[in-house]
Amino acid sequence: MLGRLNHVAIAVKDAEKAAKIYGAAFGAEISPAVLLPEHGVITVFVTLPNTKIEFIQPLGEASPIAKFLERNADGGIHHVCYEVADIIASRDTLIKEGARVLGDGQPKIGAHGKPVLFLHPKDFSGALVEIEQA
């Protein structure tokens, strides 16, 4: 059921500025900033040979990332994202096993244009987990 690690997301105040060092210091490919109003974030991806780093910044004061940055002023790791072959089957199995899906339980379109769901961090050793349809 669990696929490869798609990305690690780091919450920051300025996603483009945070990603810039990866391009300058390591020559990594940096995506343009993408606004995701449904998720309340702006994202910038850094592509690495084996995964990606997603820098996420708040899009407005109501953003869940704004609240995260209030508690973690310097930013920090926000979530990890794993690929799954079938997001609905994965969701149903996870719920059956006792995991809690955040929101209304219905997938939303994420930064890669694919369906995503978030899972409660208390069910995953304190880590917020995102699953993304591969």
Salt bridges, closest charged atoms under 4 A:
GLU54 OE1 - HIS7 NE2 2.91
GLU54 OE1 - HIS79 NE2 3.50
GLU83 OE2 - ARG4 NE 3.40
ASP92 OD1 - ARG91 NE 2.97
ASP123 OD1 - ARG100 NH2 2.94
GLU130 OE1 - HIS7 NE2 3.17
GLU130 OE1 - HIS79 NE2 2.98
GLU132 OE1 - HIS112 ND1 2.91
